[in-house]
Amino acid sequence: MTGGIFFFLLFLLLNWIFPLHSGIEYSTVITDRKGNILHVYLTRDQQWRMKTELSDISPLLRRTIIEKEDRYFYDHPGVNPIAIGRALVRNVLRMRRTSGASTITMQVARALEPRKRTYLAKCIEAFRALQLEWKYPKDQILQLYLNLLPYGGNIQGVRTAALLYFNKEPDHLSLAEITALAVIPNKPSTLVMGRANDRIVAERNKWLRRFADDRAFTRADIADALREPLTATRGRMPVFAPHLSARLRPQGLPYIHTTIDLNTQLTIEQLTAAYIRQLHTGFIHQAAVVVVDNATGAVIAYAGSAAFGDTVDGGQVDGVRAIREPGSALKPFLYGQCIDAGLLTPKSVIEDVPIDYQGYAPENYDRKFNGYVTMEYALEHSLNIPAVKSLERLGKDKLIATLAACHCRQIQRDRAKLGLSMILGGCGASLEELTALYTSLAHGGVYRPLRFVTADSARRDSVRVMSPAATFIIDDILSRVNRPDFPLTWSTTAHLPRIAWKTGTSYGRRDAWSIGYNNRYTVGVWVGNFNGKGAPSLSGATVATPLLFQIFNTIDYDNGQEWFRQPPGVDTRIVCSETGLPPSPGCTDLVTDYFVPLVSPTTPCANRQLIPVSPDGKISYCPYCKPAVGYRLVSYRLYSPAMRAYMDDRHVTYEHIPPHNPSCERIFGEGAPVITAPSSGAEYYINRKHPEPIQLACRTGPDVARVYWYVNNAFFKSADAKSAQYFVPQEGPIKISCTDDKGRNRDIWIRVKWVDL
């Protein structure tokens, strides 16, 4: 009794002095949402060592391993004294080592701290085994053993061996396969699967006959196992969703369960690779795709490039996370917020004419102008000038704040320096960010971050991007097929479910985007080159959208789900087609329009005005100079100076208001000339040797015949209101003034530098 207490206290002392270090690094295993393996990574010591829970091990495998290695495993304290005595007697009698006495626990101790096989090492193993038994329950020790078994080369653990040799999970192995795996760890360097299968079979059958003698299994099971051939060779670990796997690997967990659906992932990888191969002749080499399940916000497919193994075109770059110029992809969110701000409805009319914002003069993709367009037409045709005008009215800070709240990180970082050009792609965003934004259009305008792993909370932080009413209107516009970016090839539209989508093309044709959604899925597609080189044929409509349609044709074939329902906050009304506003008595061309009650504009249309004119219609009057009698009232449509200049330049016929009464002496305070050239606030560089003059041009009201130009407050020239003038400026800041014949004036400042070229 005293001796037992002494040894127990001695063990506790040694256990404190020489603590057990049982930390094991396991391979990181990435799985899909059903548990299928997507990717496995080597440990830092370059081992395939997959962690297996004991609950994943079949009773048959457990029973076989224990029967072969340590049938008294659950009875001894880590060291089997009887087995040690028996082995010692045999080794002494035969003057050589003929049998061992290592228990499963001792083998775990040896695997944790490998040493040369000596008697001292055996004693240390026995002590470590006692420590293991003191620290862990038996089942956990057995689990460690099954995870550390050596199977030759850099293969460790039962699950690793089962997958690499038999392409099966351990609980699907037969008795013959289990026994084959049980014999390899005794001689892992010689019993190599695929090279020494005959020797493995011989060793396997020897143990199967021992099991029969010990009646460990039925004779029928033993007979079947003996007859089973062994044709296994070493296979390869799965390599699916490599970009997402590499992204999640730093978490350092033994198992990372993603939201990926393996079948969808394989389909997307194959479609993307095949599609990009067709574009190589057009100098387009890469693509990235994200597919989101709208019901859960889970990413079910993630292709960071067309081919991960492509070393020539940067296949290992993750195009899902790469920051690129989004082109026109942000326009739906701008117009949605304009609807919520009461600025626009689908039939609101916007002028698509040349405009200059202190030197910034946006152009449409085709470098053409369309005159009067509705908001829905501007969005359908992805017109740039109406988008810039709408952003100027809304205020860029409001849109930036929403995008930053939706985790658009580059936009958040650059928010202080972003300008109106951001709506045309003058900012940075990733495919992941844009796709997540578009999922909000499938959720009534509510943004939630994408889910990549099943452990993500289903209740994630949400951001209201736009109201359900605005979302429905945007969904309706983006789902129309009478658009210039609709692919007309039969192969891409034959079975296409109803979707809403938007394209985008970055400056220099370097990025092509197409993002689509319906009730079930949101799919984001980017096509381009990772080196940033543009291609003449690269555009969202012609390059990215066909792949988007192929994907929807494949993953959502024959979708019978109904489209998004109209929410209570949306109604229809009659508006004037010339302005999109509620009609006045003089409006004759009326159309139906969606609107948001108590939000959308309610100001009646004032597009026409009764103008007093002389009986012969040659002059018009203002209230100041209108005679008491001798005039008539005529209804004229009002045009802005920019719209008149647009129509005049294109020789478009329209009804002009007659020139204002030349005898009128009133000086008007409104309607001053708009200086269109030079650009206000711009800096001009003039060649000192060959100076070129700067143009002076303006837009005026219809009642203006002549204008008067001043440079630095000195009179320069009088000219016709529609004619351009030219002057060679001095160096430095220059004030330019334009006064019309009604006394209205406009000033701008520019800066001129003379340079030697």
C-alpha positions in Angstrom: 0.0 0.0 0.0 2.8 2.4 1.0 4.7 1.5 -2.2 1.7 2.1 -4.3 1.3 5.6 -2.8 5.0 6.3 -3.3 4.9 5.4 -7.0 1.7 7.3 -7.5 3.2 10.4 -5.9 6.4 9.9 -8.0 4.3 9.7 -11.1 2.6 13.0 -10.2 6.0 14.6 -9.6 7.4 13.4 -12.9 4.2 14.3 -14.7 4.6 17.9 -13.4 8.4 18.0 -14.3 8.0 16.4 -17.7 4.5 17.5 -18.9 2.9 15.7 -21.9 2.7 17.7 -25.1 0.0 16.2 -27.1 -0.7 19.0 -29.6 -1.1 17.6 -33.1 -1.3 19.6 -36.3 -3.8 18.2 -38.7 -4.3 18.8 -42.3 -6.9 21.5 -43.1 -9.8 19.8 -44.8 -12.3 22.0 -46.8 -15.7 20.4 -47.4 -18.8 21.4 -49.2 -22.1 21.8 -47.4 -22.9 18.1 -47.6 -19.5 17.0 -46.2 -17.9 16.1 -49.5 -14.2 17.0 -49.5 -13.2 19.9 -51.7 -9.6 20.4 -50.8 -7.0 19.1 -48.3 -3.8 20.8 -47.3 -0.5 19.3 -46.1 0.6 20.1 -42.6 3.7 22.2 -42.0 5.7 19.0 -41.7 4.4 18.0 -45.2 2.1 15.2 -43.9 -1.3 14.2 -45.0 -2.9 13.9 -41.6 -6.6 14.3 -41.5 -8.4 14.4 -38.1 -11.0 11.8 -37.7 -13.6 11.7 -34.9 -14.2 8.4 -33.2 -17.9 8.7 -34.1 -16.8 8.6 -37.8 -15.1 5.3 -37.4 -17.3 2.2 -38.0 -17.5 -0.3 -35.1 -16.1 -2.9 -37.5 -12.9 -0.8 -38.1 -12.6 -0.1 -34.3 -13.0 -3.8 -33.5 -10.5 -4.9 -36.1 -7.8 -2.5 -35.0 -8.2 -3.4 -31.3 -8.3 -7.1 -32.1 -5.1 -6.9 -34.0 -3.1 -4.4 -32.0 -4.3 -4.5 -28.4 -7.2 -6.7 -27.5 -6.9 -5.6 -23.8 -6.9 -1.9 -24.7 -9.9 -1.1 -22.5 -8.5 -3.1 -19.5 -4.9 -1.9 -18.9 -3.7 1.5 -17.7 -1.6 2.2 -20.8 1.0 -0.4 -20.2 0.2 -4.2 -20.3 2.5 -5.9 -17.8 1.5 -9.4 -19.0 2.4 -8.5 -22.6 5.7 -7.0 -21.5 6.6 -10.2 -19.5 5.7 -12.4 -22.4 7.7 -10.4 -24.9 10.7 -10.2 -22.5 10.8 -14.0 -22.1 10.5 -14.6 -25.8 13.2 -12.1 -26.7 15.6 -13.6 -24.1 15.0 -17.2 -25.1 15.6 -16.4 -28.8 18.4 -13.9 -28.2 16.7 -11.4 -30.5 13.6 -9.2 -30.7 10.8 -11.4 -31.9 7.7 -9.7 -30.5 6.8 -6.3 -29.0 4.6 -5.4 -26.1 3.5 -2.0 -27.2 -0.1 -1.1 -26.4 -2.1 1.3 -28.5 -1.4 4.0 -25.9 2.3 3.4 -26.1 2.2 3.6 -29.9 0.4 6.9 -29.6 3.2 8.1 -27.3 5.8 7.0 -29.8 4.0 8.8 -32.6 3.9 12.0 -30.6 7.6 11.8 -29.7 9.4 9.6 -32.3 12.7 8.1 -31.0 15.2 5.4 -32.0 13.9 2.0 -30.7 16.0 1.3 -27.6 15.1 0.0 -24.1 15.4 3.6 -22.7 13.0 4.8 -25.4 10.6 2.0 -24.5 10.7 3.1 -20.8 9.9 6.7 -21.9 7.1 5.5 -24.1 5.6 3.6 -21.1 5.8 6.7 -18.9 4.2 8.8 -21.7 1.5 6.2 -22.1 0.6 6.5 -18.4 0.4 10.2 -18.8 -1.9 9.8 -21.8 -4.1 7.5 -19.8 -4.1 10.0 -16.9 -5.1 12.9 -19.2 -7.5 11.3 -21.7 -10.3 8.8 -21.8 -9.7 5.6 -23.7 -11.9 6.6 -26.7 -9.9 9.8 -27.2 -6.6 7.8 -27.0 -8.0 5.4 -29.7 -8.9 8.4 -31.8 -5.4 9.7 -31.5 -4.1 6.4 -32.5 -6.3 6.2 -35.6 -5.2 9.7 -36.6 -1.5 9.0 -36.3 -1.1 5.6 -37.8 1.7 5.7 -40.4 0.8 4.4 -43.9 4.0 5.0 -45.8 5.4 8.1 -47.3 3.6 11.2 -45.8 0.3 9.5 -45.2 -0.9 9.3 -41.6 -4.2 8.3 -40.1 -7.0 5.9 -41.1 -9.2 8.4 -42.9 -6.3 9.7 -44.9 -5.3 6.2 -46.0 -8.9 5.2 -46.7 -9.4 8.2 -49.0 -6.0 8.0 -50.8 -6.0 4.2 -51.2 -9.7 3.2 -51.5 -11.4 6.6 -52.2 -13.8 5.8 -49.4 -14.6 7.1 -46.0 -13.5 4.8 -43.2 -17.0 3.8 -42.3 -17.5 2.4 -45.8 -14.5 0.0 -45.8 -14.9 -3.7 -46.0 -13.4 -6.2 -43.5 -10.7 -7.0 -46.1 -9.8 -3.3 -46.7 -9.8 -2.6 -42.9 -7.4 -5.5 -42.3 -5.2 -4.4 -45.1 -5.0 -1.0 -43.5 -4.3 -2.5 -40.1 -1.2 -4.4 -41.3 0.5 -1.6 -43.1 1.5 0.5 -40.1 3.7 -2.4 -38.8 5.9 -2.1 -42.0 4.9 1.1 -43.7 8.1 1.4 -45.7 7.8 -2.1 -47.3 4.1 -2.7 -47.4 3.4 0.1 -49.9 -0.1 0.1 -51.4 0.1 -0.1 -55.2 3.6 -1.6 -55.2 3.5 -4.4 -52.8 -0.2 -5.4 -52.9 0.7 -9.2 -53.0 2.7 -8.9 -49.7 -0.1 -6.8 -48.2 -2.7 -9.5 -49.2 -0.5 -12.2 -47.7 -0.1 -10.3 -44.4 -3.8 -9.4 -44.5 -4.9 -13.0 -45.0 -2.6 -14.2 -42.2 -4.4 -11.9 -39.7 -7.8 -12.8 -41.1 -7.1 -16.4 -40.3 -6.0 -15.4 -36.8 -9.3 -13.6 -36.5 -11.1 -16.8 -37.6 -9.2 -18.8 -35.0 -10.1 -16.3 -32.3 -13.7 -16.2 -33.6 -13.5 -12.5 -33.7 -15.7 -12.5 -36.8 -18.0 -15.0 -38.4 -16.6 -17.6 -40.8 -18.7 -16.1 -43.6 -17.2 -12.7 -43.1 -13.7 -14.1 -43.0 -14.3 -16.1 -46.2 -15.6 -13.1 -48.1 -12.6 -11.1 -46.9 -10.1 -13.7 -47.9 -11.5 -13.8 -51.4 -11.6 -10.1 -51.9 -8.8 -8.9 -54.3 -6.6 -5.9 -53.5 -6.2 -3.6 -56.5 -5.8 -0.3 -54.7 -3.1 2.3 -55.6 -2.3 5.7 -54.1 -4.7 8.3 -55.4 -4.8 12.1 -55.2 -6.6 14.4 -52.8 -9.5 16.3 -54.3 -8.8 19.8 -55.6 -12.1 21.6 -56.0 -12.9 25.2 -55.3 -9.2 26.0 -55.0 -9.6 29.7 -54.6 -12.1 29.6 -51.9 -10.1 26.8 -50.2 -7.0 28.9 -50.2 -9.0 31.9 -48.9 -10.4 29.9 -45.9 -7.3 27.9 -45.1 -5.7 30.5 -42.8 -8.4 29.9 -40.3 -6.3 26.9 -39.3 -9.1 24.6 -38.4 -8.9 20.8 -39.1 -12.3 21.0 -40.9 -13.9 24.0 -42.6 -17.4 23.3 -43.8 -18.2 25.6 -46.6 -21.6 26.5 -48.2 -20.4 25.2 -51.6 -22.5 22.7 -53.4 -20.0 20.4 -55.1 -22.1 19.5 -58.1 -22.8 23.2 -58.8 -19.2 24.1 -58.3 -18.0 21.5 -60.8 -20.6 22.7 -63.3 -19.5 26.3 -63.0 -15.8 25.4 -63.2 -16.4 23.4 -66.4 -18.6 26.0 -68.0 -16.2 28.8 -67.2 -13.1 27.0 -68.5 -14.9 25.9 -71.7 -16.2 29.4 -72.3 -12.9 31.2 -71.8 -11.1 28.8 -74.2 -13.4 30.2 -77.0 -12.2 33.7 -76.2 -8.5 33.2 -76.3 -8.3 34.3 -79.9 -9.7 37.6 -78.8 -6.9 38.1 -76.3 -9.3 37.4 -73.4 -8.0 34.8 -71.0 -9.7 34.8 -67.6 -13.1 34.9 -65.9 -14.5 34.6 -62.3 -17.9 33.5 -61.2 -19.9 33.6 -58.0 -23.2 31.8 -57.5 -25.4 32.7 -54.4 -28.4 30.9 -53.1 -30.8 33.8 -52.4 -32.8 31.9 -49.8 -29.8 31.6 -47.4 -27.2 34.1 -48.8 -24.8 31.1 -49.1 -22.2 31.0 -51.9 -22.7 27.7 -53.6 -20.1 28.1 -56.4 -16.9 30.1 -56.4 -14.6 30.1 -59.4 -11.8 32.6 -58.9 -10.4 32.0 -62.4 -11.0 30.0 -65.5 -8.3 27.5 -64.6 -6.4 27.4 -61.3 -3.5 25.6 -62.8 -3.0 28.2 -65.6 0.4 29.7 -64.8 0.6 31.7 -68.0 -2.5 33.8 -67.4 -2.4 34.0 -63.6 -4.9 31.2 -62.8 -4.1 31.3 -59.1 -5.2 35.0 -58.8 -8.6 35.1 -57.1 -10.7 37.1 -59.4 -13.6 37.1 -57.0 -11.8 39.3 -54.5 -9.7 41.3 -57.0 -10.5 45.0 -57.0 -11.5 46.2 -60.5 -13.4 49.1 -62.1 -17.1 48.2 -62.0 -18.1 50.1 -65.1 -21.9 50.7 -65.1 -22.7 48.0 -62.5 -23.6 50.5 -59.8 -26.3 52.4 -61.8 -29.3 50.3 -60.5 -28.4 51.3 -56.9 -28.1 55.0 -57.9 -31.5 55.0 -59.6 -33.1 53.1 -56.7 -31.9 55.7 -54.3 -33.1 58.5 -56.6 -36.6 56.8 -56.5 -36.5 56.7 -52.7 -35.4 60.4 -52.6 -38.4 61.4 -54.6 -36.2 62.6 -57.5 -37.2 60.1 -60.2 -39.7 57.6 -61.4 -39.3 55.2 -64.4 -40.9 57.7 -66.8 -39.0 60.8 -65.5 -37.3 62.5 -68.4 -33.6 63.3 -68.3 -31.6 65.3 -70.9 -28.9 63.1 -72.5 -26.9 66.0 -74.0 -23.4 67.3 -73.6 -22.6 68.6 -70.2 -19.5 69.9 -68.4 -18.9 69.7 -64.6 -16.0 72.1 -64.1 -13.9 70.2 -66.6 -15.5 66.8 -66.3 -17.5 66.1 -69.5 -18.9 62.6 -69.3 -19.7 60.7 -72.5 -21.9 57.7 -73.3 -20.4 54.4 -74.2 -21.1 54.9 -77.9 -20.1 58.6 -77.7 -23.5 59.6 -78.9 -26.3 61.6 -77.3 -30.0 60.8 -77.2 -31.7 64.0 -76.2 -34.7 63.4 -74.0 -34.7 59.9 -72.4 -36.6 58.4 -69.5 -34.9 57.0 -66.4 -35.9 53.5 -67.4 -34.5 53.9 -70.9 -31.3 55.3 -69.4 -30.9 52.3 -67.2 -31.9 49.8 -69.9 -29.3 51.3 -72.3 -26.8 52.1 -69.5 -26.5 55.7 -70.6 -23.7 57.6 -68.8 -24.8 61.2 -68.9 -28.2 60.7 -67.3 -26.5 58.6 -64.6 -24.0 61.4 -63.8 -26.8 64.0 -63.7 -28.8 61.8 -61.4 -25.8 61.3 -59.0 -25.2 65.1 -59.0 -28.9 65.6 -58.0 -28.8 62.8 -55.3 -25.4 63.7 -53.9 -22.5 61.3 -54.3 -22.0 61.1 -50.5 -25.4 59.5 -50.0 -24.6 56.7 -52.5 -21.0 56.3 -51.1 -22.3 55.9 -47.6 -24.7 53.1 -48.6 -22.0 51.3 -50.6 -19.5 51.7 -47.7 -22.1 50.2 -45.3 -22.4 47.3 -47.6 -18.7 46.5 -47.2 -17.5 47.9 -50.5 -14.0 48.4 -48.9 -12.2 50.2 -51.7 -15.0 52.7 -52.0 -14.9 53.2 -48.3 -11.2 53.8 -48.4 -11.4 56.2 -51.3 -14.6 58.0 -50.3 -12.9 61.3 -49.8 -11.6 61.5 -53.3 -14.4 59.9 -55.3 -16.3 62.2 -57.7 -19.2 61.9 -60.1 -17.3 59.6 -62.3 -17.7 56.8 -59.7 -21.1 55.9 -61.2 -19.3 55.2 -64.5 -16.7 53.0 -63.0 -14.4 55.6 -61.5 -14.0 53.6 -58.3 -12.9 50.1 -57.2 -15.1 47.1 -56.3 -14.7 43.3 -56.4 -17.0 40.7 -57.9 -17.8 39.4 -54.4 -18.9 42.9 -53.3 -21.0 43.6 -56.4 -22.7 40.2 -56.3 -23.5 40.7 -52.6 -25.0 44.1 -53.6 -27.2 42.5 -56.2 -28.5 39.9 -53.8 -30.2 42.9 -52.1 -32.3 43.4 -55.2 -33.6 39.8 -54.7 -34.4 40.6 -51.0 -36.5 43.6 -51.3 -33.6 46.0 -51.1 -31.9 44.5 -48.0 -28.2 43.7 -48.1 -26.7 40.9 -46.1 -23.0 39.7 -46.3 -22.5 36.6 -48.3 -22.0 33.3 -46.4 -19.0 31.1 -47.2 -19.0 28.6 -44.3 -21.9 26.8 -42.7 -20.8 28.1 -39.3 -21.8 31.7 -40.3 -24.7 33.0 -38.3 -28.0 33.0 -40.3 -28.8 36.3 -38.6 -26.3 38.6 -40.2 -26.0 42.4 -40.1 -28.3 43.9 -42.7 -28.3 47.2 -44.5 -31.3 48.8 -46.2 -30.0 49.7 -49.7 -33.4 50.9 -51.1 -37.0 50.5 -50.2 -39.1 47.5 -51.4 -40.9 49.8 -53.7 -37.8 51.1 -55.4 -36.4 47.5 -55.5 -39.5 46.3 -57.4 -39.2 49.1 -59.9 -35.5 48.4 -60.5 -36.2 44.6 -60.8 -38.9 45.3 -63.4 -36.6 47.4 -65.5 -33.6 45.1 -65.3 -35.7 42.0 -66.3 -36.9 43.4 -69.7 -35.4 41.7 -72.7 -35.8 44.5 -75.3 -32.4 45.8 -74.4 -29.2 46.3 -76.4 -27.3 44.1 -74.0 -29.5 41.0 -74.6 -27.7 38.1 -76.2 -29.5 37.1 -79.3 -27.9 33.7 -79.9 -30.4 30.9 -79.5 -28.0 28.7 -77.5 -28.0 31.2 -74.6 -31.7 32.0 -74.5 -33.4 28.8 -75.3 -34.3 27.8 -71.8 -33.4 30.9 -69.9 -35.5 31.5 -66.8 -36.7 35.0 -66.2 -33.9 37.0 -64.7 -32.9 40.6 -64.1 -29.4 41.5 -65.0 -27.0 44.5 -65.5 -23.8 44.7 -67.4 -20.7 46.9 -67.0 -17.6 47.6 -69.0 -14.6 49.4 -67.5 -12.6 52.2 -69.1 -10.2 50.8 -71.7 -12.3 47.6 -72.1 -10.3 45.9 -69.3 -13.3 44.5 -67.3 -16.5 43.0 -68.5 -19.3 42.5 -65.9 -22.7 40.8 -65.9 -24.6 40.2 -62.8 -28.0 38.6 -62.8 -30.6 37.4 -60.3 -34.0 35.9 -59.8 -35.9 34.4 -56.8 -33.5 31.5 -56.5 -30.0 32.6 -57.4 -27.7 35.6 -57.9 -24.9 35.0 -60.3 -21.9 37.4 -60.7 -19.6 37.1 -63.8 -16.4 39.0 -64.5 -14.4 38.5 -67.7 -11.0 40.0 -68.6 -7.3 39.6 -68.0 -5.6 39.6 -64.6 -2.7 41.6 -66.1 -5.1 44.5 -66.7 -4.8 44.5 -70.5 -7.9 45.5 -72.4 -9.3 43.7 -75.5 -11.2 45.3 -78.4 -14.1 42.9 -78.1 -14.4 43.0 -74.3 -17.7 44.3 -73.1 -20.2 43.2 -70.5 -23.0 42.8 -73.0 -21.1 40.8 -75.6 -18.6 38.8 -73.5 -19.8 38.5 -69.9 -23.6 38.1 -70.4 -23.5 35.0 -72.6 -21.6 33.2 -69.8 -24.2 34.5 -67.3 -27.0 33.1 -69.4 -25.3 29.8 -69.9 -25.0 29.5 -66.1 -28.7 30.2 -65.5 -29.7 27.9 -68.3 -27.7 25.1 -66.5 -28.4 25.6 -62.8 -31.9 27.0 -63.0 -33.4 25.2 -66.1 -37.2 25.4 -66.4 -37.6 27.4 -63.2 -41.3 27.6 -62.4 -41.1 30.1 -59.6 -43.1 33.3 -60.0 -41.4 36.7 -60.3 -41.1 39.2 -57.5 -44.5 40.4 -56.4 -45.4 44.1 -56.4 -45.2 45.4 -52.8 -47.9 47.5 -51.3 -45.7 50.7 -51.5 -45.9 50.8 -55.4 -48.7 52.1 -57.5 -49.3 53.4 -61.0 -50.4 56.8 -62.3 -50.8 58.7 -65.5 -48.0 61.1 -66.3 -47.0 63.4 -69.1 -44.6 61.6 -71.4 -42.6 64.8 -72.0 -41.5 65.1 -68.4 -42.7 62.1 -66.4 -44.6 64.4 -64.1 -48.3 64.5 -63.3 -50.0 66.1 -66.3 -51.2 69.7 -66.5 -54.3 70.6 -68.5 -52.2 71.3 -71.6 -50.5 67.9 -71.6 -51.8 65.7 -74.4 -49.3 62.8 -74.6 -50.0 60.7 -71.5 -48.4 57.4 -70.3 -48.7 55.1 -67.3 -45.9 55.1 -64.8 -44.9 53.4 -61.5 -44.6 55.7 -58.6 -44.2 55.6 -54.8 -47.1 57.4 -53.0 -46.0 60.3 -50.7 -42.4 60.0 -52.1 -42.4 60.5 -55.9 -42.6 64.0 -57.4 -46.1 65.5 -57.4 -45.4 68.9 -59.0 -47.5 69.1 -62.1 -45.8 69.2 -65.4 -44.8 72.8 -66.4 -43.2 71.8 -69.7 -45.4 74.2 -71.7 -46.1 77.8 -71.1 -48.4 80.4 -72.5 -46.2 83.1 -74.0 -47.6 86.5 -75.2 -46.5 87.2 -78.7 -47.2 89.9 -81.2 -50.1 89.3 -83.7 -47.6 88.4 -86.4 -45.7 86.0 -84.1 -42.3 87.7 -84.6 -41.7 88.9 -81.1 -42.5 87.8 -77.6 -43.3 89.8 -74.5 -42.5 89.5 -70.8 -45.0 90.7 -68.1 -42.9 93.9 -67.9 -43.2 94.9 -71.5 -46.5 93.1 -72.5 -48.9 95.7 -74.1 -52.4 96.1 -72.7 -53.9 94.9 -76.0 -52.6 93.7 -79.3 -51.0 90.4 -78.4 -52.1 86.8 -78.4 -51.2 83.8 -76.1 -49.4 80.9 -77.7 -48.4 77.6 -75.9 -44.7 76.8 -76.4 -42.7 73.9 -75.0 -39.8 75.1 -72.9 -36.3 73.8 -73.7 -33.2 74.3 -71.6 -30.2 76.0 -73.3 -28.4 72.7 -73.4 -31.3 71.0 -75.1 -31.7 73.8 -77.6 -28.0 73.6 -78.4 -28.2 69.9 -78.9 -31.1 70.2 -81.3 -29.6 73.1 -83.2 -26.3 71.2 -83.6 -28.2 68.2 -85.1 -30.7 70.4 -87.1 -33.6 69.1 -85.2 -36.8 71.1 -85.9 -38.6 72.4 -82.9 -40.9 75.3 -82.1 -38.9 78.4 -81.2 -40.2 81.1 -78.9 -40.0 84.4 -80.9 -37.2 86.8 -79.9 -38.0 89.0 -76.9 -39.3 92.5 -77.5 -36.2 94.5 -78.4 -37.8 97.6 -76.9 -38.0 96.0 -73.4 -35.7 97.8 -71.0 -35.9 95.3 -68.2 -32.7 93.6 -67.1 -33.4 89.9 -66.3 -31.8 88.3 -63.3 -32.3 84.7 -64.4 -31.2 82.8 -67.5 -27.7 84.1 -67.6 -25.5 82.6 -70.4 -23.9 79.3 -69.6 -20.2 79.3 -70.6 -19.5 75.9 -72.2 -15.9 76.6 -73.3 -13.5 76.9 -71.7 -14.3 74.7 -68.7 -14.6 76.5 -65.4 -11.7 75.8 -63.0 -9.7 74.0 -65.7 -6.0 74.4 -66.2 -4.7 74.9 -69.8 -1.1 74.4 -71.0 -0.1 76.6 -74.0 2.9 75.8 -76.2 5.1 78.8 -76.0 6.5 78.3 -79.5 3.2 77.5 -81.2 0.4 78.9 -79.1 -3.1 77.7 -79.9 -6.1 79.9 -79.0 -8.7 79.0 -76.5 -12.3 78.7 -77.6 -15.1 80.9 -76.1 -18.6 79.4 -76.4 -21.8 79.7 -74.5 -25.5 78.6 -74.3 -28.1 81.3 -74.0 -31.9 81.7 -73.7 -34.0 81.8 -76.9 -34.5 85.5 -76.4 -30.8 86.3 -76.7 -29.3 87.5 -80.0 -25.9 88.8 -79.1 -23.4 88.2 -76.3 -20.4 90.3 -75.0 -17.1 88.6 -74.0 -14.8 90.0 -71.3 -11.3 88.7 -70.4 -10.0 89.9 -67.0 -12.8 92.5 -66.9 -11.6 94.0 -70.2 -14.0 93.9 -73.2 -12.9 91.4 -75.8 -15.5 91.0 -78.5 -19.2 91.2 -79.3 -20.6 88.2 -81.2 -23.6 86.2 -82.2 -24.9 84.2 -79.3 -24.4 80.9 -81.2 -21.0 81.5 -82.7 -17.6 80.5 -81.1 -14.8 83.0 -80.5 -11.1 82.4 -79.9 -8.4 84.2 -78.0 -4.7 83.6 -77.0 -4.5 84.1 -73.2 -1.8 85.4 -71.0 -0.2 83.2 -68.3 -1.8 82.9 -64.9 -5.3 83.0 -63.6 -7.9 84.4 -66.0 -11.4 85.6 -65.5 -13.8 85.1 -68.4 -17.2 86.9 -68.4 -20.1 86.6 -70.8 -23.0 89.1 -70.8 -26.0 88.7 -73.0 -28.1 91.5 -74.6 -30.5 91.4 -71.6 -27.7 92.3 -69.2 -27.4 88.9 -67.6 -23.8 87.9 -66.9 -21.8 84.7 -66.1 -18.2 84.6 -64.8 -15.7 81.7 -64.7 -12.1 81.3 -63.8 -9.4 79.3 -65.6 -5.6 79.0 -65.1 -3.1 79.1 -68.0 0.5 77.9 -68.1 2.9 78.5 -70.9 5.2 75.5 -71.5 8.1 74.7 -73.8 7.2 71.6 -75.9 
